[in-house]
Every structure is written in structure tokens, then in C-alpha cells.
Amino acid sequence: MSIQSDRRAGRHRRHRRIRKSVFGTENRPRLVVFRSSKHISVQLVNDEDGVTLVSASTQQDGVASGIRGIDAAAEVGRQIANRATQAGIKKVVFDRAGYRYHGRVAALADAARKEGLEF
């Protein structure tokens, strides 16, 4: 087994462990983060109905054009907070999906909080 697959398996184990206690509802959806080597995406999920309410990603046009890394993650955080506010969502449950609360994940969360999301 390679180091990368060990890392991925560890993240999946952590995510399964986290998901035992983190559950999104209609009133308080789950804000789940996916981080790849180049991009970061986030979505608000209602786990009761199994529905994605809103999402934002660096791969979407106009979200983080021309910027990368922590700055792009912060822009995605601002976008998801604005889209959530437009959808009438103010409170969320943060699901870091097994990633460390560090770097791009922390920048995204801090920017979303600054724009008015509560978690």
C-alpha cells in the first residue's frame, strides 16, 4: 500500500467517525468540505432528505477565478455564506470530512463565519 492510499484511508476513517455525530437537518444543514490538491468545494446538505441545498466550488465560473490556495478557499467560504443567506439558512453544522482544521479548510470556515454563517 502506498503512502497516499494510507492517507486517504485514514481520512475516510476519520470522516466515518465524525459522521456518527454530525447530522444535517432542514433547519441546520451540514456544511461539508471536499479538498483536492487543486480545488476546494463545499455544500450544504440536508441529511434527513438526502438533498444538497446549495454549493460552491473553485471550479465554478466566477467564484475564484485567477486565485488559488487559501485565498480561493476564503472566496468559496464567502460564496457559500452568501448563497446560504439567500436560501434563508443562517445556522449550519460544520463537517470537515476528516481533513485537519488547518490551512484552506480553516480559511473557508473563517470566511463563512465572517459573512454571517453560525457554526
N, C-alpha and C positions, 0 to 999 in steps of 0.2 A: 504494500500500500504506500502511496506517495504521501509526502507531507501535505500537499494541497487537499487531497481527499480526506486525510485525517482532520484537517482544519474544518473542512466543510461538514464532515460527520459530527464534529464537536459542536459546531454552530447549530446543526439540526437537533442535536440532543438538548442543547440549552433552550432552543426555541420550543420544543415539545414540553419541556419542564415549565417554561414561562407561561405557555398557553393553558396550562391547567388552572391558573388563577386569573388570567386576563381574558375577559369576555366582553364583547361589544354589544350594546343594546341600541334600540332606536333612539332613546334619549341621550345615551352616552356611548357613541360608537368607538371602535378600536382603531387607533391611528397606527397602522403597521408600515414599517420601513423596509425597503429592499435596497441593498447597496451592492453594486458591482464594482469592478475595477475602474470603469469609466463613468458610470451613471449612478444616479440615486432616484428612487421613486417612492412614493408614499400614497396610501389610500385610506379612506375611512370606510370601515366595514361594519355592517350590522350583522352580527353572528346569529341572531335569532332567526332572521330570514335568509341568511347567506347571500347578502346583497352588498355590492360596493356602492357607496353613496356618492363620493367624489374622489378624484385622484389628481395627482400632479407628478411630473417627472421631468428630468433634464432632457429627455428625448422628445418632448412635446415642443412644437413650434412656438417660439416667443417666450418660453419660460426662462431658460437660462442660456440664451444664445450668446456665444462668444466668451463665456466664463466657465471655469472648471473648478473642481475641488470644493473647498469649504465655502467659497463664495456662491457657487452653484447650488450647494445644499441649502444655504441660507435663503436663496431665492425660491427654491422649491418649498421651503417651510413657510415663507410669506405667501406664496401662491395657494398652498393648501389651506392656510388660515383664512384667506380672503374667500376662497370657494366654499369653505365650511360656513362662514358667516352668511354668505348669500343663500346657503341652503338652510339656514336657521339653526346651525349647530354651534354651540359655544363650549361645551364640555366634552372631552374625549378621554379615553384610556390609552396610554402610550405603550406600544408594543415594539420594542427594539429588535425583535426577531433573532435574538441570540448574539447580536453584534454588541461590542463594548460601547458604552455611552461615552464616546470619545470622538474627536475629530468631526467628520462630516455628519454623523448621527447626532451629536450634541449640537452642532451648528444649526441643523434643521429644526431640532426641538426648541432651541432658544429663540430662533426667528419666529416660529409658530406661536410661542408664548408671548413674544413681544407684540405680535399682531392681534392678540386677544383670545387665543385658544387657552382653555384652562385644563391642565392635567398635572 
